[in-house]
């Protein structure tokens, strides 16, 4: 019986995680739009800025996905190799921080984040604020799913 509960927890957590990731991706595309290249150039202007950006992005989307996105941006010519190295190093730092957050007992804070993102996404009049609400909602769902999968 415990094996079934664990398997269902993993499958359910994975489904919520993937849905949150999908929602995050779609919402970020709508929020960021065509300013992405300018923003990335500004945020990753030197290796320290790139490392900080990499740590933040890895904490948000996790290292595996961050590396896939990073390689796509590098091959598309949106980022230079120097910018990518800084982001990659920061991504490893962000992954470590995320693992510590998941290992500690702070899962309860993600429920208010999910509620805030949901309310913002349905109550906001401006489309941009609705999309920002969806980003917040998906981040909360993704972190919540990771915590469920580790229990």
MDAnalysis code that builds the backbone (N, CA, C; Angstrom):
import MDAnalysis as mda
import numpy as np

u = mda.Universe.empty(453, n_residues=151, atom_resindex=np.repeat(np.arange(151), 3), trajectory=True)
u.add_TopologyAttr("name", ["N", "CA", "C"] * 151)
u.add_TopologyAttr("resid", np.arange(1, 152))
u.add_TopologyAttr("resname", ["UNK", "UNK", "UNK", "UNK", "UNK", "UNK", "UNK", "UNK", "UNK", "UNK", "UNK", "UNK", "UNK", "UNK", "UNK", "UNK", "UNK", "UNK", "UNK", "UNK", "UNK", "UNK", "UNK", "UNK", "UNK", "UNK", "UNK", "UNK", "UNK", "UNK", "UNK", "UNK", "UNK", "UNK", "UNK", "UNK", "UNK", "UNK", "UNK", "UNK", "UNK", "UNK", "UNK", "UNK", "UNK", "UNK", "UNK", "UNK", "UNK", "UNK", "UNK", "UNK", "UNK", "UNK", "UNK", "UNK", "UNK", "UNK", "UNK", "UNK", "UNK", "UNK", "UNK", "UNK", "UNK", "UNK", "UNK", "UNK", "UNK", "UNK", "UNK", "UNK", "UNK", "UNK", "UNK", "UNK", "UNK", "UNK", "UNK", "UNK", "UNK", "UNK", "UNK", "UNK", "UNK", "UNK", "UNK", "UNK", "UNK", "UNK", "UNK", "UNK", "UNK", "UNK", "UNK", "UNK", "UNK", "UNK", "UNK", "UNK", "UNK", "UNK", "UNK", "UNK", "UNK", "UNK", "UNK", "UNK", "UNK", "UNK", "UNK", "UNK", "UNK", "UNK", "UNK", "UNK", "UNK", "UNK", "UNK", "UNK", "UNK", "UNK", "UNK", "UNK", "UNK", "UNK", "UNK", "UNK", "UNK", "UNK", "UNK", "UNK", "UNK", "UNK", "UNK", "UNK", "UNK", "UNK", "UNK", "UNK", "UNK", "UNK", "UNK", "UNK", "UNK", "UNK", "UNK", "UNK", "UNK", "UNK", "UNK"])
u.atoms.positions = np.array([
    [0.811, -1.188, 0.000],
    [0.000, 0.000, 0.000],
    [0.858, 1.257, 0.000],
    [1.968, 1.262, 0.727],
    [2.858, 2.418, 0.754],
    [3.483, 2.679, -0.609],
    [3.769, 1.612, -1.344],
    [4.361, 1.771, -2.670],
    [3.383, 2.482, -3.601],
    [2.103, 2.135, -3.509],
    [1.084, 2.778, -4.327],
    [0.952, 4.262, -3.969],
    [0.971, 4.577, -2.687],
    [0.872, 5.978, -2.246],
    [2.086, 6.778, -2.717],
    [3.251, 6.191, -2.638],
    [4.472, 6.869, -3.101],
    [4.411, 7.090, -4.609],
    [4.003, 6.056, -5.340],
    [3.928, 6.174, -6.802],
    [2.919, 7.241, -7.207],
    [1.746, 7.259, -6.571],
    [0.749, 8.273, -6.889],
    [1.226, 9.670, -6.504],
    [1.951, 9.787, -5.392],
    [2.514, 11.076, -4.993],
    [3.530, 11.585, -5.992],
    [4.370, 10.685, -6.483],
    [5.377, 11.069, -7.477],
    [4.711, 11.468, -8.785],
    [3.740, 10.684, -9.238],
    [3.050, 10.985, -10.498],
    [2.269, 12.286, -10.380],
    [1.553, 12.463, -9.280],
    [0.790, 13.695, -9.077],
    [1.705, 14.909, -8.954],
    [2.776, 14.766, -8.196],
    [3.733, 15.863, -8.054],
    [4.389, 16.213, -9.375],
    [4.726, 15.209, -10.147],
    [5.327, 15.445, -11.462],
    [4.351, 16.147, -12.394],
    [3.079, 15.747, -12.346],
    [2.071, 16.384, -13.198],
    [1.902, 17.856, -12.833],
    [1.834, 18.160, -11.544],
    [1.704, 19.549, -11.112],
    [2.958, 20.338, -11.485],
    [4.122, 19.719, -11.322],
    [5.391, 20.359, -11.673],
    [5.432, 20.709, -13.161],
    [5.079, 19.752, -14.014],
    [5.114, 19.989, -15.455],
    [4.078, 21.018, -15.887],
    [2.911, 20.989, -15.272],
    [1.896, 21.985, -15.600],
    [2.363, 23.380, -15.176],
    [2.946, 23.476, -13.991],
    [3.475, 24.760, -13.533],
    [4.571, 25.268, -14.442],
    [5.417, 24.379, -14.909],
    [6.496, 24.750, -15.819],
    [5.944, 25.234, -17.155],
    [4.923, 24.561, -17.652],
    [4.274, 24.964, -18.905],
    [3.629, 26.337, -18.750],
    [2.915, 26.526, -17.664],
    [2.265, 27.808, -17.405],
    [3.295, 28.922, -17.247],
    [4.395, 28.621, -16.570],
    [5.474, 29.596, -16.406],
    [6.046, 30.007, -17.754],
    [6.325, 29.041, -18.589],
    [6.899, 29.319, -19.903],
    [5.983, 30.192, -20.746],
    [4.711, 29.819, -20.820],
    [3.754, 30.602, -21.610],
    [3.587, 32.013, -21.074],
    [3.499, 32.146, -19.755],
    [3.297, 33.459, -19.153],
    [4.517, 34.347, -19.321],
    [5.710, 33.772, -19.173],
    [6.928, 34.566, -19.343],
    [7.069, 35.068, -20.771],
    [6.674, 34.248, -21.745],
    [6.719, 34.691, -23.143],
    [5.836, 35.900, -23.346],
    [4.660, 35.884, -22.721],
    [3.732, 36.995, -22.865],
    [4.211, 38.234, -22.118],
    [4.834, 38.047, -20.962],
    [5.294, 39.178, -20.164],
    [6.537, 39.809, -20.776],
    [7.502, 38.975, -21.167],
    [8.786, 39.487, -21.644],
    [8.709, 39.932, -23.100],
    [8.154, 39.111, -23.956],
    [8.006, 39.471, -25.360],
    [9.332, 39.661, -26.077],
    [9.394, 40.715, -26.910],
    [10.561, 40.937, -27.764],
    [11.722, 41.588, -27.029],
    [11.522, 42.010, -25.794],
    [12.599, 42.655, -25.052],
    [13.565, 41.663, -24.437],
    [13.379, 40.375, -24.701],
    [14.189, 39.342, -24.069],
    [15.673, 39.510, -24.334],
    [16.058, 39.719, -25.582],
    [17.478, 39.830, -25.897],
    [18.099, 41.046, -25.210],
    [17.409, 42.165, -25.221],
    [17.929, 43.362, -24.552],
    [18.056, 43.136, -23.053],
    [17.069, 42.495, -22.477],
    [17.087, 42.224, -21.050],
    [18.228, 41.288, -20.678],
    [18.404, 40.215, -21.443],
    [19.482, 39.270, -21.156],
    [20.856, 39.916, -21.304],
    [21.003, 40.772, -22.302],
    [22.269, 41.462, -22.490],
    [22.559, 42.375, -21.303],
    [21.555, 43.054, -20.826],
    [21.728, 43.966, -19.695],
    [22.003, 43.193, -18.397],
    [21.263, 42.108, -18.179],
    [21.371, 41.352, -16.934],
    [22.656, 40.531, -16.866],
    [23.186, 40.130, -18.004],
    [24.392, 39.288, -18.014],
    [25.578, 40.042, -18.590],
    [25.637, 41.344, -18.354],
    [26.696, 42.186, -18.915],
    [28.097, 41.804, -18.480],
    [28.281, 41.323, -17.268],
    [29.593, 40.851, -16.820],
    [29.412, 39.510, -16.111],
    [30.499, 38.769, -15.854],
    [30.369, 37.423, -15.286],
    [29.652, 37.382, -13.927],
    [29.856, 38.392, -13.083],
    [29.191, 38.390, -11.783],
    [27.681, 38.558, -11.943],
    [27.286, 39.473, -12.821],
    [25.860, 39.641, -13.090],
    [25.283, 38.356, -13.690],
    [26.033, 37.722, -14.571],
    [25.581, 36.476, -15.179],
    [25.410, 35.373, -14.150],
    [26.348, 35.297, -13.196],
    [26.255, 34.280, -12.152],
    [25.033, 34.525, -11.263],
    [24.788, 35.776, -10.927],
    [23.607, 36.094, -10.116],
    [22.322, 35.773, -10.872],
    [22.309, 36.109, -12.157],
    [21.145, 35.787, -12.984],
    [20.965, 34.273, -13.096],
    [22.071, 33.549, -13.263],
    [22.001, 32.088, -13.354],
    [21.482, 31.464, -12.078],
    [21.920, 31.993, -10.918],
    [21.441, 31.468, -9.635],
    [19.949, 31.703, -9.484],
    [19.502, 32.881, -9.849],
    [18.077, 33.191, -9.750],
    [17.253, 32.343, -10.722],
    [17.729, 32.229, -11.946],
    [16.969, 31.450, -12.934],
    [16.944, 29.969, -12.582],
    [18.040, 29.449, -12.023],
    [18.051, 28.039, -11.635],
    [17.124, 27.803, -10.456],
    [17.038, 28.770, -9.558],
    [16.123, 28.631, -8.429],
    [14.681, 28.640, -8.917],
    [14.422, 29.344, -10.000],
    [13.057, 29.432, -10.522],
    [12.717, 28.223, -11.390],
    [13.567, 27.884, -12.348],
    [13.231, 26.819, -13.297],
    [14.048, 25.548, -13.142],
    [14.963, 25.512, -12.221],
    [15.821, 24.377, -11.923],
    [16.883, 24.155, -12.996],
    [17.946, 23.530, -12.584],
    [19.165, 23.478, -13.370],
    [19.008, 22.799, -14.723],
    [18.333, 21.676, -14.778],
    [18.217, 20.948, -16.048],
    [17.554, 21.781, -17.120],
    [16.440, 22.377, -16.772],
    [15.732, 23.216, -17.728],
    [16.522, 24.483, -18.033],
    [17.181, 25.039, -17.013],
    [17.982, 26.242, -17.223],
    [19.104, 25.965, -18.233],
    [19.699, 24.797, -18.170],
    [20.777, 24.454, -19.106],
    [20.235, 24.284, -20.523],
    [19.060, 23.701, -20.654],
    [18.454, 23.539, -21.983],
    [18.155, 24.911, -22.584],
    [17.548, 25.786, -21.785],
    [17.244, 27.141, -22.251],
    [18.529, 27.879, -22.586],
    [19.532, 27.735, -21.738],
    [20.822, 28.397, -21.953],
    [21.467, 27.959, -23.267],
    [21.459, 26.675, -23.542],
    [22.046, 26.182, -24.789],
    [21.276, 26.687, -26.005],
    [19.957, 26.753, -25.883],
    [19.151, 27.286, -26.983],
    [19.442, 28.753, -27.241],
    [19.577, 29.537, -26.173],
    [19.896, 30.965, -26.324],
    [21.301, 31.167, -26.874],
    [22.220, 30.309, -26.466],
    [23.594, 30.397, -26.963],
    [23.649, 30.054, -28.446],
    [22.970, 28.966, -28.853],
    [23.010, 28.607, -30.280],
    [22.266, 29.583, -31.163],
    [21.268, 30.253, -30.593],
    [20.522, 31.246, -31.374],
    [21.276, 32.573, -31.486],
    [22.382, 32.696, -30.761],
    [23.163, 33.926, -30.809],
    [22.624, 35.032, -29.913],
    [21.680, 34.697, -29.050],
    [21.127, 35.689, -28.132],
    [22.128, 35.986, -27.022],
    [22.876, 34.974, -26.595],
    [23.892, 35.129, -25.561],
    [25.270, 34.785, -26.110],
    [26.295, 35.418, -25.544],
    [27.669, 35.073, -25.904],
    [28.152, 33.943, -25.004],
    [29.286, 33.373, -25.338],
    [29.853, 32.299, -24.531],
    [30.211, 32.802, -23.135],
    [30.750, 34.009, -23.040],
    [31.107, 34.582, -21.739],
    [29.874, 34.741, -20.859],
    [28.791, 35.244, -21.429],
    [27.548, 35.383, -20.670],
    [27.036, 34.013, -20.233],
    [27.137, 33.032, -21.107],
    [26.636, 31.690, -20.807],
    [27.409, 31.029, -19.680],
    [28.711, 31.234, -19.629],
    [29.523, 30.631, -18.563],
    [29.122, 31.193, -17.206],
    [28.922, 32.511, -17.143],
    [28.476, 33.110, -15.888],
    [27.132, 32.568, -15.447],
    [26.217, 32.450, -16.400],
    [24.882, 31.927, -16.081],
    [24.981, 30.473, -15.627],
    [25.834, 29.684, -16.291],
    [25.978, 28.274, -15.937],
    [26.512, 28.107, -14.514],
    [27.505, 28.895, -14.147],
    [28.043, 28.807, -12.789],
    [26.992, 29.234, -11.763],
    [26.289, 30.301, -12.057],
    [25.226, 30.742, -11.162],
    [24.105, 29.733, -11.062],
    [23.848, 29.033, -12.141],
    [22.801, 28.020, -12.151],
    [23.101, 26.906, -11.152],
    [24.348, 26.538, -11.061],
    [24.733, 25.506, -10.092],
    [24.542, 25.999, -8.662],
    [24.827, 27.269, -8.418],
    [24.598, 27.861, -7.091],
    [23.100, 27.868, -6.788],
    [22.293, 28.273, -7.767],
    [20.844, 28.300, -7.588],
    [20.258, 26.925, -7.333],
    [20.803, 25.911, -7.979],
    [20.333, 24.543, -7.756],
    [20.601, 24.113, -6.323],
    [21.760, 24.476, -5.806],
    [22.093, 24.147, -4.421],
    [21.145, 24.845, -3.454],
    [20.859, 26.105, -3.710],
    [19.937, 26.858, -2.852],
    [18.544, 26.234, -2.904],
    [18.089, 25.870, -4.089],
    [16.765, 25.255, -4.234],
    [16.700, 23.930, -3.480],
    [17.756, 23.133, -3.559],
    [17.772, 21.856, -2.834],
    [17.673, 22.091, -1.331],
    [18.316, 23.116, -0.841],
    [18.227, 23.433, 0.583],
    [16.822, 23.885, 0.969],
    [16.169, 24.660, 0.096],
    [14.800, 25.094, 0.375],
    [13.844, 23.911, 0.423],
    [14.002, 22.987, -0.522],
    [13.130, 21.817, -0.567],
    [13.390, 20.925, 0.644],
    [14.655, 20.821, 1.069],
    [15.000, 19.961, 2.206],
    [14.506, 20.535, 3.526],
    [14.390, 21.849, 3.631],
    [13.895, 22.445, 4.872],
    [12.367, 22.454, 4.863],
    [11.789, 22.662, 6.006],
    [10.336, 22.554, 6.143],
    [9.666, 23.914, 5.954],
    [9.730, 24.450, 4.730],
    [9.109, 25.747, 4.466],
    [8.013, 25.638, 3.419],
    [7.546, 24.435, 3.174],
    [6.544, 24.211, 2.141],
    [5.261, 24.979, 2.353],
    [4.953, 25.305, 3.583],
    [3.700, 25.997, 3.876],
    [3.634, 27.389, 3.265],
    [4.787, 28.021, 2.994],
    [4.754, 29.382, 2.447],
    [4.310, 29.403, 0.990],
    [4.338, 28.272, 0.315],
    [3.978, 28.272, -1.094],
    [2.472, 28.334, -1.313],
    [1.686, 27.940, -0.323],
    [0.239, 28.028, -0.468],
    [-0.247, 29.475, -0.594],
    [0.237, 30.409, 0.238],
    [-0.151, 31.808, 0.017],
    [0.359, 32.358, -1.320],
    [1.525, 31.905, -1.763],
    [2.045, 32.342, -3.061],
    [1.109, 31.890, -4.173],
    [0.661, 30.638, -4.108],
    [-0.274, 30.112, -5.103],
    [-1.575, 30.917, -5.078],
    [-2.092, 31.189, -3.874],
    [-3.352, 31.939, -3.749],
    [-3.196, 33.361, -4.294],
    [-2.080, 34.022, -3.978],
    [-1.848, 35.375, -4.462],
    [-1.756, 35.401, -5.988],
    [-1.011, 34.465, -6.558],
    [-0.877, 34.395, -8.012],
    [-2.210, 34.118, -8.693],
    [-2.993, 33.231, -8.093],
    [-4.306, 32.913, -8.654],
    [-5.209, 34.140, -8.631],
    [-5.279, 34.806, -7.484],
    [-6.126, 35.998, -7.376],
    [-5.683, 37.093, -8.333],
    [-4.382, 37.278, -8.434],
    [-3.866, 38.309, -9.345],
    [-4.205, 37.960, -10.796],
    [-4.116, 36.680, -11.141],
    [-4.365, 36.289, -12.531],
    [-5.837, 36.389, -12.919],
    [-6.748, 36.288, -11.954],
    [-8.164, 36.374, -12.327],
    [-8.781, 37.740, -12.046],
    [-8.198, 38.521, -11.120],
    [-8.793, 39.799, -10.748],
    [-8.178, 41.008, -11.454],
    [-6.986, 40.862, -11.962],
    [-6.317, 42.006, -12.594],
    [-7.048, 42.418, -13.864],
    [-7.143, 43.704, -14.076],
    [-7.788, 44.233, -15.284],
    [-6.806, 44.273, -16.456],
    [-5.563, 44.605, -16.156],
    [-4.514, 44.720, -17.164],
    [-4.004, 43.323, -17.530],
    [-3.865, 43.047, -18.817],
    [-3.408, 41.732, -19.288],
    [-1.994, 41.406, -18.793],
    [-1.134, 42.429, -18.718],
    [0.234, 42.203, -18.248],
    [0.228, 41.731, -16.792],
    [-0.605, 42.341, -15.952],
    [-0.693, 41.930, -14.555],
    [-1.299, 40.533, -14.419],
    [-2.224, 40.197, -15.299],
    [-2.779, 38.837, -15.299],
    [-1.672, 37.816, -15.585],
    [-0.819, 38.139, -16.557],
    [0.271, 37.224, -16.890],
    [1.301, 37.144, -15.765],
    [1.577, 38.260, -15.100],
    [2.486, 38.240, -13.947],
    [1.874, 37.354, -12.848],
    [0.573, 37.456, -12.639],
    [-0.107, 36.585, -11.680],
    [0.033, 35.116, -12.040],
    [-0.056, 34.807, -13.327],
    [0.120, 33.420, -13.769],
    [1.550, 32.938, -13.529],
    [2.529, 33.826, -13.708],
    [3.927, 33.464, -13.419],
    [4.070, 33.132, -11.935],
    [3.524, 33.983, -11.070],
    [3.603, 33.745, -9.628],
    [2.879, 32.447, -9.256],
    [1.715, 32.230, -9.834],
    [0.952, 31.008, -9.596],
    [1.745, 29.779, -10.002],
    [2.359, 29.820, -11.170],
    [3.093, 28.646, -11.646],
    [4.344, 28.392, -10.822],
    [5.012, 29.445, -10.355],
    [6.183, 29.249, -9.496],
    [5.785, 28.583, -8.189],
    [4.705, 29.038, -7.604],
    [4.230, 28.427, -6.365],
    [3.840, 26.975, -6.561],
    [3.158, 26.673, -7.664],
    [2.747, 25.296, -7.934],
    [3.959, 24.403, -8.164],
    [4.947, 24.932, -8.864],
    [6.119, 24.129, -9.161],
    [6.884, 23.784, -7.893],
    [7.087, 24.765, -7.021],
    [7.805, 24.502, -5.771],
    [7.014, 23.576, -4.867],
    [5.707, 23.754, -4.833],
    [4.842, 22.895, -4.042],
    [4.944, 21.451, -4.549],
    [4.954, 21.275, -5.863],
    [5.066, 19.931, -6.439],
    [6.397, 19.289, -6.079],
    [7.467, 20.067, -6.068],
    [8.765, 19.519, -5.699],
    [8.760, 19.044, -4.243],
    [8.118, 19.805, -3.385],
    [8.059, 19.424, -1.983],
    [7.224, 18.158, -1.815],
    [6.102, 18.050, -2.545],
    [5.256, 16.847, -2.475],
    [6.033, 15.632, -2.960],
    [6.822, 15.807, -4.016],
    [7.571, 14.674, -4.566],
    [8.672, 14.207, -3.632],
    [9.174, 15.080, -2.739],
    [10.263, 14.684, -1.851],
    [9.768, 14.100, -0.541],
    [8.450, 14.162, -0.300],
    [7.919, 13.638, 0.971],
    [7.852, 12.129, 0.920],
])
